[in-house]
Amino acid sequence: MGGADHRLGQDVELMLNDQFGIINDALMKLGLIAHPLAWTANPDLSMIAVIMVDVWKTTRSCPAAAGGTADAAVGLLRSGARLDPYTF
């Protein structure tokens, strides 16, 4: 694992911890579970945990990419406005 992936692994390990992880805490506060779940130790939950982490890891950069695309579009509009100042 690289540096960023290693750090992500540590973060996920803390979030999924059955004693003090934020995932269990949030689910318990919402009333969705009655007691903490052992996400990585329970074979029935481990695949769900892997899917959650994979989706989170791959989609967390989507807003940044979309923002970059929007910034590029604004830049194109501004450059067009400089070429034809009467349309804006």
Residue, then its C-alpha position, 0 to 999 in steps of 0.5 A: m500500500g502507498g502512503a495515501d492508501h495506508r492512511l485510508g486503511q487506518d481511517v477505515e479501521l477506526m470508523l468500522n471499529d465495533q467498540f468506538g467506531i463512528i459507523n456503529d455510533a451513527l447507526m445506533k443513534l439513528g436507531l438502526i442497530a441495537h448494539p455495535l456490529a463487528w464489521t470486519a470480524n463477522p463474515d456476513l458483514s465483511m462484504i458489506a464493509v468492503i463494498m462501503v469502503d470501495v464506494w467511499k474511496t472511489t466516489r470521494s473525489c467525484p465532487a472535486a472532479a465535478g468542481g474542476t469541470a465547472d471551473a473549466a466551463v466558467g473559464l471557457l465562458r469568460s474567454g468567449a466573452r472576451l472574444d465577443p463582449y457584446t453577447f454577455 
